[in-house]
Every structure is written in C-alpha cells, then in structure tokens.
Amino acid sequence: MSEVSADHDHGRNGGDAARANGGDPARHRNGAEPTAAAPTMEAPRDLPIGGQAVLEGVMMRGVSTWAVAVRKPLPEQLEGGELDPTEGAKGEIEIFTEPFESSIKRHRVLRLPIVRGVVALFESMKIGFRALGISANAQLADDEQGEAQEIGGATWAGTIVFALLFAVGLFFLLPAGLTNIFKDDIPNSFVFLVIEKLVRITIFLAYIWLISRMRDLQRVFEYHGAEHKTISCEEAGLPLTPENAQRFSRLHPRCGTSFLLIVMIVAIFVFAPLGKLDWQWLFISRVVGIPLVAGIAFEVIKLFGRNRTKTWARALMWPGLQLQRLTTREPDLSQLAVAIAALSAVLEREDPGEATDDDKVGMEVVA
C-alpha cells in the first residue's frame, strides 16, 4: 500500500487534464466536450468507476486500482480524545492506493450472469470494509509516543461479522419471522409472500429514514454525495475540480442505496415459488437465497445503468434515486476535493475510457 499526505490543489486536475490534451482547457482527457453549467447536471454515460463514502473521506475504485482519500483531523481537534463527528476533520488529505485484480477476469465461469454479480458484490464489500478501516484509523489520535494508533484486527473483524449478521437478521429473517407468526391466518402462499415483502420493504425504508436522521452520519452522507458528483463529473468528461463536480446531481443510477431497494423487490419473485414453509425452512431459504437475489439485482441495476438516458430505464430507476435523497447530502468544496483526490489516484494508474468489456464486468453497479 502506498501512502501520500498532501493538501489537495483544487485546480490541479483541471490543469493536468488540459495539458494531457495538448493544452486545450476545453477538452478533457477522454475527449469529451464540457457542457453548459447547470445546478444538477447528469452524466450521459457509464464508466467502470465505483466508490463508497467512508469516515471523513471517499473510496474510489476502477478496474485495476482502488484508492481511499481521507481528510485527517488537526491535532487540536483530537484534544478531547476523538473527533467530533459533526464538526469534520480540517487537516490535510491522506491518500492510500492499492492495485486490484478481480477474480472475474481470471476465471471464465465467474463471468456468467448472476454469478458475476455475486462475486463482484463480495469483492466490493471486501474493499469497502478495508476502506472503512483505513478511514477509521486515520481519525484516531497518535499515542503518547507519537505513533499512529490503529483499531485492532480482532475488533474490526468482530464489527464486520456483527454488521453482516445484523443486516441478514433485520432485512431477511425478521420479516419472515413476523409474517410466519400469522401463517395459519393467511389464506395462501401468495398472500403470505406479499405480506412478508411488504414487511421487509417497510423495515428497510424505516431503517434508511432513521439513519438519515442521525447527526453523527450527516458528514458521511455528504461524502456520499461528493462521491456521486465526482464520478458523474468524470463520466461527463469535465476536468475534475470541486467547482465542476458541484454542478452535478448528488444522485447516481448505480448507487448502492438503489441496489438495496432492487434487492427487496427481486426477492419477491425469487421466493414466490417456495410458498409457505415451516419456520426453520423459511429461515434457511431466506439466507441461502441471498446470493441468488443479489446476483439478479446486480443484472437489473447493470441494465439500468447502461440505459440511463432511456425513458423506460429512468422511470424504473426513479424510486431508487428518490431514496438516495435520504442517504446523500450536498457536500462542500473541501469534501469534493477529497473525493477528487481519491479518483485522481485511480486515474493516475488507469484510463476508464479505455477499459475493455472484460475489464468492465463486475464494475457496473456500485457508485
């Protein structure tokens, strides 16, 4: 892993892009022309770029590289022992970069529809948890000897296991269990399924609404918006500057929030043939069926992303985009600078516009 500490120059990327194209500031590295200014611009195309908001930072990934940019807190901000999550770090930007090669590229069988989605999501989760760990460690004060502190491996592993079990229990087992309590009063398997899915979607929406109200997460949601805006700016072909990125919508068709909503809907059709089951088989089926549901949802949101300008796709994407209004907030220019630093670290090592179809497999969803 490489590590670079620097105050990010807001205008550097735009200048680099202009020089890369023969000194023409009106043309971006990928040849696209800048478009007219607008308060909520939308990118017209997809690039194999994904990302994730982390604590005081953003993770960005391409087809062969992923990077995390985190703004460090100033020493005086840590005098109380930890950073106030509502204040935000005000120090320099720290960048961590690592190469990445998806197993999908190495094994042809993993490129099959649905299978590729399961593998891609597992790989995204693995990178995402590592990025969260890096960002969490970056917010810790140095110890008495001036050495950087880190969260213990066992502590972090326990946190990840708890998060996964909590998600499975809340969104899959709890709805099935609540519905199963009234199984004898439900006339048939179709009604049972409809009730279970309505309970699941209700729990999901309530959970999203509740976390969107948490003050401690507001800055994470702002970085989530910065991630989306920065990716859209690159997809539109504009030089990567905070001012350019700010012009784009904070909503993105490949967002993980939209993906989770599609998972809830796809589950209706996947579990429909099973009908009413005894509680033990009901729970087993919901857990075992998660990879299938996720794989199908991957293909659906991939299709939406590739057809984002078409009327039918925009209509079907609309609910997920509206849900992102709860999980994103408008970022400021300093937060956009962090997102740009992360994406720039990826772009220094690869050009998404030159990615082959094989390179793009597994990169179509999370943004």
N, C-alpha and C positions, 0 to 999 in steps of 0.2 A: 504494500500500500504506500502510495506517495502522499506527502503532506506538504501543503503550501500555505503560508499565512500571509495575507495581503489585504490592504484596503482596496476594494474593487473600484476601478475608474469607470464611472458611468458611461463615458463616451468611447472607451477603448474598443469595444466590439464593433461599433459602427464604423470607426476608422479602419479597423482591420478588414472589415467586410469590403469597404470601398477600395482599399489598396489591393485586396485579392482579386478585384475585378478591373484592374487597370486604372485605378484612381477615380472611377466614376462613382460618386457617393449615392447616385440614384439607383444603383443596381446592387442587389445582394449577391452573396457568393453563389447561390444556386440559380442565378439568372432571372429571378422573378422581379417584376417592377413593383415598387411601392405603390400602395393605393391611397386614395384620399383619406384624410383624417376623419374619424368618426368616434363617438364615445364608446360604442360597444361593437367593434368590428368582429367579424368571424372569419376564421381561416377557411379557404375554399378547398383544401386538400388535406390528406393524411400523410404524415411522415412517421417512420418507425422510431418514435421517441416516446418514452413514458416517464412518469415521475411520481413523487409522493411528498407530501408535506411532512416535516419532522419538527422536533423542538428547535425553534429559532433557526430553521433552515429548510432546505429543499434537497431531495434526492432526484437526480435525473439519470436516465439510462438510455443507451442506444442499443445497437445490435451487438457491439463488442466491448462496450465500456459503460461503467456506471460511476457516478460521482456524487458526493454529498458536499454541499456548501453550508456552513453553519456560522452564524454571527456569534462571536464569543462575548460574554459579559465583561464589563470593565471590573477591575479589582474592587472598586468601591461599591459596585452593585452586589457583591458577594459578602459584604461585611456582616450581614445577618446570617450567613451560613449557606444561603441558597438564593437563586434569582427569583424575584417577584414575577410570576408568570404573566401578570397583567401589564408589567412595565416593558418587558422586552430587552434583549441584550443590545448594547450600544458600542461594542468593541469592533475589532477587525473581523474580516471574513476568513474562515479557515476552510480549506478545500481538501477532501480526501478522494482519491481516484483509484479504481481498480479495473483490470481487464475482466471481461466476461465472455464465456462461450456457452451458448445454450446447448443442452443435450439434444434438443430437437434437430440441430444441424448435424449431429454426429450419428444419429440413428434414424433411418428412414421410417421405421414403424411408428416413431413418435410424432411424425408429421401428419398422421391420419386425422381426419376431422374428429372432433370431440376429444380424442386422446391428446392432441397438441394443446388444446385448451387447458386440460388438467395439468399437464407438465408446465406450461407457461405460467399458470397461476401459482403453482408450487414454487417455481423459480422466483417469481415476483415477490411472493411472501418471504422467501429466504433473504433476498436482497433488502426488502423493506424492513425486516426486523434488524438486520445488521445496520442499516442506515439509522434506525431509531436508536440503537445502542450507541453509535458514534455521536449522534446529536445530544443524547442524554449525558454522556461523559464530558462533552465539550462545555456543558453548563455547570460543571462541578468546580468548586474552588480547589486550588492546589493545597497539598498537605503542609504540615509545619516545615518540612524540608524543601518546600518549593516544587515538589514533584506533582505531576498531574495525577489526580485520582480517577479511578475507574470503577464502574459497577461490577461486582463480582460475577463471574461466569455462571455460577450456580444460581445466583439471584436472578440474573437475566433469563436463564433457561426456565426457571420456575415461573417467571412473569409471562413468558411466551406460551407455556403449556396452559397456564390458567386462562389466558386470553382466548386461546383456541377452544378450550372446554366450555368457557362461558358463552362463546358465540354459538357453538353447536347446541348447547343446552337451551339458550334463550330463543333461538330462531328456528330450531328444528324439533327438539324434544318437548319443550314446554307447550307449544301449540298442539302437538299431537296428544300429549298427556291430558291437557284441559278438555280437548274435544272427546277423548276416549272416556272421560268420566260420564258423559251423557250418551254413550254409544247405544245403549238399549232404547233410548227415547228418539233416536234418529232413524227415520224410516228406511233409508237405503244408503249404499256406499257413495253414491254421487253427492247426496246432501251432506254426508259425513265429510267428504273431501272439500266441498265448498266451504263448510263451516271452519274446518281446520285451516284452510288457506286464508280465509278472512281474518281469523285469529292471528295467524302468522304475520300477515301484512300489517295488521293493526299494531302488533307488538313492535314490528320493525319501524313503522312510522313514528310511534310514540318514543322509541329509543332515539331515533335521529333527532326528533324535536327536543327531547330532554338534553342530549349532549350539546345541541346547538345553543342552549340557554346557559351553559356552564361558562363562567367568566374565565376560568383557567385555560379554556380551549380556544378562546377567541383569536389569539395570535396564531395558533396552528391553522385555524380556518382562513386567516388572512394569507398565510404562506401557501395554503392550498389554492387560493385564488391567484397568487403570484405564480405558482407552478403552471396553472392553466393558461394564464395570459402569456407567459414566456414561451410555452410550447406553441401556442397559436401564432405568436409573432414570428417564430421561426418557420412555421408552416406557411405563413403568408408571404415569406420571403423578405421581410423587412429587417434592417440592421437591428441587432439586439441591444437596445438601450432601454432603460427604465421608462423613458417617456414614450417610446414606441409601444412597448408592451402594455403600458397602462391603457392604451386606446382599445384594447381587445376585451371581449366579454370574459368574465370570470368563470363562465360555464363552458364545459367541453364535452363533446359527444362520447368520448371514450373514458369518461371518469369512472372510478371505482364505485362511487355512490350510485350512478345509473346502473352499473353492472349488478350491484346487490339487489336492486329493485327487479331487474330482469330475472335474477335467480329465483326470487319469490314467485314470479309469475310462471316461469318454466316448471317449477316444482309441481304446480297444479297438474300439468299434463304428464309428467313423469310418474307421479304416484297414483294417478287416476285408475290405471288398470288393476291395482292391488286391492282396491275396495276396503272394507272394514276388516281389521285384523285384531287378534288378541294383542294386549298391550306390549308384550315382550317382542313379538314380531313387528309390531308397529314401530317401536323404537329402533330396532335393528334395521328395518327397511329405510328409515329416515337417515340414519347415519351412513349406511352402505351406499345409499343413493346420492349422497352429496357430490362425489366426483362426476357422476353422470349429469346431474343437474348443472354443475359448474361448467362442464365441458360444452353442453348445449348452449348455455347462456353466453359462453365465450364466442361461439359461432354467430349467435344472434347480434351481439354488440359489434362484432367484427363487420358483419354485413351492414349495420347502421353506419359505422364509421366510414366505410368505403363509398357509401351513397348519401353522405351527409347533406348534399345540396338538393336532393330529390324530395319532392313534396311528400311522398308516402313515408320516407325514412324520417323526415323532420316531424311528421305527425306522430309517429310511433316513439320517437326519441323525446318528445315534449314532456311527458311525465317525469322521466329521469332527470332532464335538465332542470325542471322546476324544483325537484328535490335537492339539487345542488345548491339552491339558494339558502338552504339550511346549513350546508357543510362547507360553504365558501364565504369569504368576506372580501371586500375591496382592500387590496394591500396598498401600502405607501411605497414611495420610490426606493427607500432603503431595503425593503423586503423584496422588491422586484430585482434589485441589484444582487441579492443573494441567489435568487432563482437563476438569474442570468449567469452568475459565476459558476453555478453547478452545470448548466447546459453548455457553457463555453468550454468547460473542462472536458466534456464529452466530444464536442465539435472539434477540439484540437486534435483528436485522435481518429475521428471518422467523419464521413460526409453522409448524412442520412439520405440525401437525394440520389446517391449512387448505390444505395442498397439494392441487392437482388431480391427476387421473390423468395428465395430460400432464406435470405437474411431476415425478411420481414415476418416469417412465420413465428407466431408467438408474441409479436410486438404490436398487435393490432388493438389491444384493449385498453390497458390502464394508462391514464394520462392525468 
